[in-house]
Amino acid sequence: MGGFQSTRITLFEVLWFVAIAAGGIIGVGLGSHLFGRWGAIAGGIIGVVVGHVLGVMPDWLSTRLFFRHLARSSDEELWKIVNEDFWAFCQTMALLQLAARGREVRTQLRRIVKMLESDEHLQRVYGWDALRLVFPEETKMAADYDPRAAPDDCRDKIAKLKATL
């Protein structure tokens, strides 16, 4: 499984879609009013492009701010994020930041393996992302793991890694 997969529709995706739709509608209306049929086509294209640019800005800005916040956080603040009850993308990124700083993060490997064995698909996805990003050597022991598979299959695929803990 390559890359990250969206786990749900976010507010940013809704804003992006609304911006594209609004840009296209406004562009068609304005282009049609000023230049007729060809203006409507050109205005629609330009409106969609402008809507796209404006629509991705909130997501881009929040992502930059999030990573800047992690980079500036103390180790204690990062561990606080990692140790929250629910694991999501921000916990993986905080753990990755700690690993990049040379901190001992293997203490979280048991928790991540439990996530990989979870009955909940979303927990398996977050666990798989954490394993791949933070523990590349351990990932090799479960190279054929797929968080989209049935929970029993996931437990079987992660058994070799679990035995090393």
DRENMI-546726 format. One record per atom (N, C-alpha, C, O): x, y, z; residue in three letters. Coordinates in steps of 0.02 Angstrom, whole numbers, padded with zeros to 5 digits, always signed. Layout:
N
XYZALA
...
***
This chain:
165
+00043-00058+00000MET
+00000+00000+00000MET
+00045+00061+00000MET
+00084+00070+00047MET
+00041+00102-00050GLY
+00085+00159-00054GLY
+00051+00223-00033GLY
-00009+00232-00044GLY
+00089+00267-00002GLY
+00065+00333+00015GLY
+00012+00333+00069GLY
-00011+00281+00092GLY
-00006+00393+00088PHE
-00058+00401+00138PHE
-00126+00400+00104PHE
-00133+00420+00047PHE
-00174+00376+00140GLN
-00243+00375+00114GLN
-00286+00416+00161GLN
-00280+00411+00222GLN
-00328+00455+00131SER
-00375+00494+00172SER
-00422+00446+00207SER
-00447+00399+00177SER
-00435+00459+00270THR
-00477+00414+00309THR
-00548+00441+00315THR
-00594+00404+00333THR
-00558+00504+00300ARG
-00625+00534+00303ARG
-00623+00600+00265ARG
-00570+00627+00251ARG
-00681+00626+00250ILE
-00686+00691+00217ILE
-00674+00745+00269ILE
-00705+00744+00323ILE
-00629+00791+00253THR
-00612+00844+00301THR
-00645+00909+00281THR
-00670+00917+00225THR
-00646+00955+00328LEU
-00671+01023+00314LEU
-00633+01055+00257LEU
-00661+01091+00217LEU
-00568+01041+00254PHE
-00527+01070+00201PHE
-00548+01045+00133PHE
-00546+01083+00084PHE
-00566+00982+00128GLU
-00590+00956+00064GLU
-00656+00986+00045GLU
-00668+01000-00014GLU
-00700+00997+00092VAL
-00764+01030+00079VAL
-00751+01102+00055VAL
-00781+01124+00006VAL
-00707+01138+00090LEU
-00691+01207+00070LEU
-00662+01209+00000LEU
-00680+01252-00040LEU
-00618+01162-00015TRP
-00588+01158-00082TRP
-00642+01148-00135TRP
-00643+01182-00186TRP
-00687+01101-00123PHE
-00740+01087-00171PHE
-00785+01148-00180PHE
-00803+01166-00237PHE
-00804+01180-00126VAL
-00847+01240-00129VAL
-00811+01296-00167VAL
-00842+01330-00207VAL
-00746+01304-00154ALA
-00709+01356-00188ALA
-00706+01344-00264ALA
-00713+01390-00303ALA
-00695+01281-00283ILE
-00694+01265-00355ILE
-00762+01276-00386ILE
-00767+01307-00439ILE
-00814+01252-00354ALA
-00882+01260-00381ALA
-00900+01334-00385ALA
-00926+01357-00436ALA
-00887+01371-00332ALA
-00903+01443-00332ALA
-00862+01480-00385ALA
-00888+01523-00420ALA
-00798+01462-00390GLY
-00756+01494-00440GLY
-00781+01481-00510GLY
-00784+01527-00552GLY
-00800+01419-00523GLY
-00827+01402-00589GLY
-00892+01438-00604GLY
-00901+01464-00659GLY
-00937+01439-00557ILE
-01003+01472-00567ILE
-00994+01547-00577ILE
-01024+01576-00622ILE
-00954+01577-00534ILE
-00943+01650-00541ILE
-00907+01665-00606ILE
-00925+01713-00641ILE
-00857+01624-00624GLY
-00821+01634-00687GLY
-00866+01629-00747GLY
-00861+01670-00793GLY
-00909+01579-00749VAL
-00956+01570-00805VAL
-01003+01630-00809VAL
-01014+01658-00863VAL
-01031+01649-00751GLY
-01078+01705-00751GLY
-01047+01770-00773GLY
-01075+01807-00814GLY
-00989+01785-00745LEU
-00955+01847-00762LEU
-00931+01847-00834LEU
-00939+01896-00870LEU
-00901+01791-00855GLY
-00877+01786-00924GLY
-00934+01791-00974GLY
-00927+01823-01026GLY
-00989+01759-00959SER
-01048+01762-01004SER
-01075+01832-01009SER
-01091+01856-01063SER
-01079+01866-00952HIS
-01106+01934-00950HIS
-01062+01982-00990HIS
-01087+02026-01025HIS
-00996+01974-00984LEU
-00951+02021-01016LEU
-00933+02003-01088LEU
-00924+02047-01130LEU
-00929+01938-01104PHE
-00903+01918-01169PHE
-00943+01865-01205PHE
-00920+01839-01256PHE
-01001+01848-01180GLY
-01043+01799-01214GLY
-01021+01727-01202GLY
-00992+01710-01151GLY
-01037+01685-01252ARG
-01026+01613-01245ARG
-00952+01596-01233ARG
-00937+01559-01187ARG
-00907+01623-01273TRP
-00835+01608-01265TRP
-00809+01636-01199TRP
-00764+01607-01168TRP
-00837+01691-01178GLY
-00818+01720-01113GLY
-00840+01675-01056GLY
-00805+01669-01005GLY
-00898+01643-01065ALA
-00923+01597-01013ALA
-00876+01537-01006ALA
-00861+01515-00951ALA
-00853+01511-01063ILE
-00807+01453-01061ILE
-00741+01474-01029ILE
-00716+01440-00984ILE
-00712+01529-01053ALA
-00649+01552-01025ALA
-00656+01571-00952ALA
-00614+01554-00910ALA
-00710+01606-00936GLY
-00723+01625-00866GLY
-00731+01565-00821GLY
-00708+01566-00764GLY
-00764+01513-00845GLY
-00773+01452-00806GLY
-00706+01419-00791GLY
-00694+01397-00735GLY
-00664+01415-00842ILE
-00598+01384-00833ILE
-00556+01425-00784ILE
-00526+01398-00738ILE
-00554+01490-00795ILE
-00516+01534-00750ILE
-00544+01531-00679ILE
-00507+01529-00631ILE
-00610+01530-00673GLY
-00641+01527-00607GLY
-00625+01464-00570GLY
-00614+01465-00509GLY
-00624+01407-00605VAL
-00607+01344-00573VAL
-00534+01345-00550VAL
-00519+01321-00495VAL
-00490+01371-00591VAL
-00419+01375-00572VAL
-00410+01420-00511VAL
-00375+01402-00463VAL
-00441+01479-00513VAL
-00436+01525-00456VAL
-00468+01493-00394VAL
-00441+01499-00339VAL
-00525+01461-00402GLY
-00557+01426-00347GLY
-00513+01372-00317GLY
-00509+01364-00256GLY
-00480+01335-00361HIS
-00434+01283-00337HIS
-00378+01313-00295HIS
-00363+01290-00240HIS
-00347+01365-00321VAL
-00291+01397-00284VAL
-00315+01423-00216VAL
-00283+01411-00165VAL
-00371+01457-00216LEU
-00398+01483-00153LEU
-00421+01426-00108LEU
-00416+01432-00046LEU
-00447+01373-00137GLY
-00473+01317-00098GLY
-00420+01276-00063GLY
-00432+01248-00009GLY
-00360+01272-00092VAL
-00307+01233-00060VAL
-00268+01274-00009VAL
-00231+01245+00031VAL
-00276+01339-00009MET
-00238+01381+00038MET
-00249+01365+00111MET
-00200+01360+00148MET
-00310+01356+00135PRO
-00319+01340+00207PRO
-00284+01275+00227PRO
-00253+01271+00280PRO
-00289+01224+00185ASP
-00257+01160+00201ASP
-00181+01168+00200ASP
-00147+01143+00246ASP
-00154+01201+00151TRP
-00082+01213+00145TRP
-00057+01251+00206TRP
-00006+01234+00235TRP
-00093+01305+00224LEU
-00072+01346+00280LEU
-00075+01307+00346LEU
-00029+01312+00387LEU
-00128+01270+00357SER
-00134+01233+00420SER
-00081+01178+00424SER
-00056+01164+00478SER
-00065+01147+00368THR
-00013+01095+00367THR
+00055+01126+00385THR
+00093+01097+00424THR
+00070+01183+00356ARG
+00133+01217+00372ARG
+00136+01235+00446ARG
+00187+01225+00478ARG
+00082+01262+00471LEU
+00080+01281+00542LEU
+00087+01220+00587LEU
+00121+01223+00638LEU
+00055+01165+00569PHE
+00059+01103+00608PHE
+00131+01078+00612PHE
+00155+01063+00666PHE
+00165+01074+00555PHE
+00234+01049+00555PHE
+00281+01098+00589PHE
+00330+01077+00621PHE
+00269+01162+00582ARG
+00309+01212+00618ARG
+00300+01204+00693ARG
+00348+01208+00731ARG
+00237+01192+00714HIS
+00223+01182+00785HIS
+00261+01121+00812HIS
+00291+01124+00865HIS
+00259+01066+00774LEU
+00295+01006+00796LEU
+00370+01018+00800LEU
+00402+00997+00848LEU
+00397+01052+00750ALA
+00469+01065+00750ALA
+00491+01108+00809ALA
+00546+01100+00834ALA
+00449+01153+00830ARG
+00465+01198+00886ARG
+00447+01170+00954ARG
+00465+01199+01005ARG
+00411+01115+00956SER
+00389+01086+01019SER
+00448+01054+01056SER
+00494+01028+01025SER
+00444+01056+01121SER
+00495+01022+01161SER
+00482+00947+01159SER
+00429+00925+01138SER
+00532+00909+01179ASP
+00523+00836+01182ASP
+00465+00819+01227ASP
+00425+00774+01212ASP
+00459+00853+01283GLU
+00405+00840+01330GLU
+00336+00852+01297GLU
+00290+00812+01306GLU
+00331+00905+01259GLU
+00267+00919+01224GLU
+00253+00866+01172GLU
+00195+00845+01163GLU
+00304+00843+01136LEU
+00294+00791+01086LEU
+00274+00725+01118LEU
+00230+00690+01093LEU
+00305+00708+01174TRP
+00285+00646+01209TRP
+00214+00651+01234TRP
+00178+00601+01235TRP
+00193+00710+01254LYS
+00124+00719+01276LYS
+00076+00704+01219LYS
+00024+00672+01229LYS
+00092+00726+01159ILE
+00051+00712+01100ILE
+00051+00637+01086ILE
-00002+00607+01075ILE
+00110+00606+01086VAL
+00116+00534+01072VAL
+00075+00493+01121VAL
+00045+00442+01103VAL
+00075+00513+01184ASN
+00043+00473+01236ASN
-00031+00486+01245ASN
-00061+00461+01294ASN
-00062+00524+01200GLU
-00135+00532+01204GLU
-00169+00465+01193GLU
-00141+00419+01163GLU
-00230+00459+01219ASP
-00266+00395+01215ASP
-00279+00373+01143ASP
-00270+00314+01127ASP
-00300+00419+01101PHE
-00317+00402+01032PHE
-00258+00418+00987PHE
-00227+00471+00993PHE
-00243+00373+00942TRP
-00187+00382+00896TRP
-00213+00404+00828TRP
-00259+00374+00801TRP
-00184+00457+00801ALA
-00202+00481+00735ALA
-00137+00506+00701ALA
-00082+00493+00726ALA
-00144+00540+00647PHE
-00087+00564+00608PHE
-00040+00608+00649PHE
+00021+00602+00643PHE
-00067+00650+00692CYS
-00024+00696+00730CYS
+00020+00658+00779CYS
+00076+00680+00792CYS
-00003+00602+00806GLN
+00039+00562+00850GLN
+00097+00531+00810GLN
+00153+00528+00835GLN
+00083+00508+00750THR
+00136+00480+00708THR
+00188+00533+00693THR
+00248+00519+00696THR
+00166+00593+00676MET
+00214+00645+00659MET
+00254+00668+00720MET
+00313+00684+00714MET
+00223+00669+00779ALA
+00259+00686+00840ALA
+00312+00632+00855ALA
+00368+00648+00875ALA
+00293+00569+00847LEU
+00340+00515+00858LEU
+00397+00518+00807LEU
+00455+00506+00825LEU
+00382+00533+00746LEU
+00433+00540+00694LEU
+00481+00597+00711LEU
+00541+00591+00700LEU
+00454+00652+00736GLN
+00496+00709+00756GLN
+00543+00689+00813GLN
+00602+00707+00812GLN
+00518+00651+00861LEU
+00560+00627+00915LEU
+00615+00580+00889LEU
+00673+00585+00910LEU
+00597+00536+00843ALA
+00647+00491+00814ALA
+00700+00531+00775ALA
+00759+00515+00779ALA
+00679+00582+00739ALA
+00726+00623+00702ALA
+00774+00660+00749ALA
+00830+00675+00730ALA
+00752+00674+00809ARG
+00795+00705+00860ARG
+00840+00655+00895ARG
+00879+00674+00939ARG
+00834+00592+00877GLY
+00876+00540+00907GLY
+00850+00514+00973GLY
+00888+00482+01010GLY
+00787+00527+00989ARG
+00759+00503+01052ARG
+00739+00429+01045ARG
+00726+00406+00990ARG
+00738+00394+01100GLU
+00719+00324+01100GLU
+00643+00318+01093GLU
+00606+00336+01139GLU
+00621+00293+01037VAL
+00549+00289+01023VAL
+00524+00217+01019VAL
+00464+00205+01010VAL
+00570+00170+01027ARG
+00550+00099+01022ARG
+00499+00080+01075ARG
+00465+00029+01069ARG
+00493+00120+01127THR
+00443+00106+01180THR
+00373+00106+01152THR
+00327+00078+01182THR
+00362+00138+01095GLN
+00296+00143+01064GLN
+00281+00086+01016GLN
+00226+00079+00991GLN
+00331+00044+01004LEU
+00323-00010+00954LEU
+00269-00059+00974LEU
+00230-00082+00932LEU
+00264-00077+01038ARG
+00211-00123+01060ARG
+00142-00093+01048ARG
+00096-00127+01026ARG
+00135-00029+01061ARG
+00071+00005+01050ARG
+00053+00004+00976ARG
-00005-00007+00958ARG
+00102+00016+00934ILE
+00090+00017+00862ILE
+00071-00053+00837ILE
+00027-00059+00795ILE
+00104-00104+00863VAL
+00087-00173+00843VAL
+00015-00189+00864VAL
-00021-00222+00827VAL
-00005-00166+00923LYS
-00075-00177+00945LYS
-00123-00143+00897LYS
-00177-00169+00882LYS
-00104-00084+00872MET
-00146-00049+00824MET
-00151-00090+00759MET
-00204-00093+00728MET
-00095-00120+00739LEU
-00094-00160+00678LEU
-00137-00222+00683LEU
-00160-00249+00632LEU
-00150-00245+00744GLU
-00192-00303+00756GLU
-00264-00286+00770GLU
-00306-00330+00780GLU
-00280-00222+00772SER
-00346-00199+00792SER
-00402-00224+00746SER
-00391-00237+00687SER
-00460-00231+00774ASP
-00519-00246+00734ASP
-00542-00185+00695ASP
-00579-00192+00645ASP
-00521-00126+00716GLU
-00542-00064+00683GLU
-00495-00046+00626GLU
-00435-00039+00636GLU
-00523-00039+00567HIS
-00484-00024+00507HIS
-00443+00040+00516HIS
-00384+00041+00498HIS
-00473+00092+00542LEU
-00438+00156+00548LEU
-00376+00150+00594LEU
-00324+00180+00580LEU
-00382+00112+00648GLN
-00324+00102+00692GLN
-00269+00064+00656GLN
-00210+00079+00666GLN
-00287+00016+00614ARG
-00236-00021+00576ARG
-00201+00026+00526ARG
-00140+00021+00517ARG
-00239+00070+00495VAL
-00209+00118+00447VAL
-00159+00164+00483VAL
-00103+00173+00460VAL
-00180+00192+00539TYR
-00135+00236+00577TYR
-00074+00197+00603TYR
-00019+00223+00601TYR
-00084+00136+00625GLY
-00028+00095+00648GLY
+00021+00080+00592GLY
+00081+00083+00602GLY
-00006+00065+00533TRP
+00037+00049+00475TRP
+00077+00110+00455TRP
+00137+00105+00440TRP
+00045+00168+00453ASP
+00081+00230+00437ASP
+00137+00243+00487ASP
+00193+00261+00468ASP
+00122+00234+00551ALA
+00172+00245+00604ALA
+00230+00196+00596ALA
+00289+00215+00602ALA
+00215+00133+00584LEU
+00267+00083+00576LEU
+00312+00100+00516LEU
+00373+00100+00522LEU
+00281+00115+00459ARG
+00320+00129+00398ARG
+00363+00192+00405ARG
+00420+00193+00381ARG
+00336+00243+00438LEU
+00373+00306+00442LEU
+00427+00307+00496LEU
+00481+00336+00487LEU
+00413+00275+00552VAL
+00458+00281+00609VAL
+00503+00219+00617VAL
+00559+00225+00642VAL
+00480+00162+00595PHE
+00517+00099+00605PHE
+00527+00062+00539PHE
+00497+00010+00528PHE
+00569+00088+00495PRO
+00577+00057+00429PRO
+00605-00014+00432PRO
+00586-00056+00391PRO
+00650-00028+00479GLU
+00678-00096+00484GLU
+00624-00146+00504GLU
+00621-00201+00477GLU
+00583-00128+00552GLU
+00529-00171+00575GLU
+00476-00181+00522GLU
+00443-00232+00518GLU
+00468-00130+00480THR
+00419-00135+00425THR
+00437-00191+00378THR
+00393-00223+00349THR
+00501-00203+00369LYS
+00523-00258+00324LYS
+00498-00326+00348LYS
+00487-00371+00307LYS
+00488-00333+00413MET
+00463-00397+00440MET
+00389-00407+00424MET
+00363-00463+00431MET
+00355-00354+00404ALA
+00284-00359+00389ALA
+00269-00328+00321ALA
+00219-00294+00312ALA
+00314-00339+00274ALA
+00310-00306+00209ALA
+00245-00320+00172ALA
+00222-00278+00133ALA
+00215-00378+00183ASP
+00153-00395+00148ASP
+00090-00378+00188ASP
+00035-00399+00171ASP
+00099-00339+00242TYR
+00042-00317+00283TYR
-00001-00268+00243TYR
+00025-00225+00208TYR
-00066-00275+00250ASP
-00113-00229+00218ASP
-00168-00212+00268ASP
-00208-00255+00285ASP
-00171-00149+00292PRO
-00221-00131+00342PRO
-00293-00137+00317PRO
-00340-00135+00357PRO
-00302-00143+00251ARG
-00369-00151+00223ARG
-00394-00223+00226ARG
-00453-00237+00215ARG
-00348-00269+00242ALA
-00367-00340+00246ALA
-00409-00353+00308ALA
-00417-00310+00351ALA
-00435-00413+00313ALA
-00475-00433+00371ALA
-00430-00433+00433ALA
-00370-00447+00428ALA
-00459-00417+00491PRO
-00419-00415+00553PRO
-00378-00478+00566PRO
-00320-00473+00587PRO
-00407-00537+00554ASP
-00369-00599+00565ASP
-00309-00604+00519ASP
-00256-00627+00539ASP
-00318-00583+00456ASP
-00262-00583+00409ASP
-00208-00535+00432ASP
-00148-00549+00426ASP
-00229-00477+00458CYS
-00181-00428+00483CYS
-00141-00455+00541CYS
-00080-00445+00546CYS
-00175-00490+00586ARG
-00140-00520+00644ARG
-00089-00572+00621ARG
-00034-00577+00648ARG
-00108-00611+00570ASP
-00062-00662+00544ASP
+00000-00629+00513ASP
+00056-00652+00522ASP
-00010-00575+00476LYS
+00045-00541+00441LYS
+00092-00506+00489LYS
+00151-00496+00472LYS
+00069-00488+00547ILE
+00110-00451+00595ILE
+00140-00497+00648ILE
+00177-00474+00691ILE
+00124-00561+00645ALA
+00147-00609+00696ALA
+00223-00612+00702ALA
+00250-00616+00757ALA
+00259-00610+00646LYS
+00332-00614+00647LYS
+00361-00553+00684LYS
+00406-00560+00725LYS
+00335-00495+00670LEU
+00359-00435+00704LEU
+00341-00438+00778LEU
+00383-00422+00821LEU
+00281-00460+00794LYS
+00259-00463+00863LYS
+00304-00511+00904LYS
+00317-00499+00962LYS
+00326-00564+00873ALA
+00369-00613+00907ALA
+00436-00584+00926ALA
+00468-00608+00973ALA
+00458-00531+00892THR
+00523-00501+00908THR
+00520-00452+00965THR
+00572-00429+00990THR
+00460-00435+00988LEU
+00454-00385+01042LEU
+00465-00414+01110LEU
+00462-00379+01160LEU
***
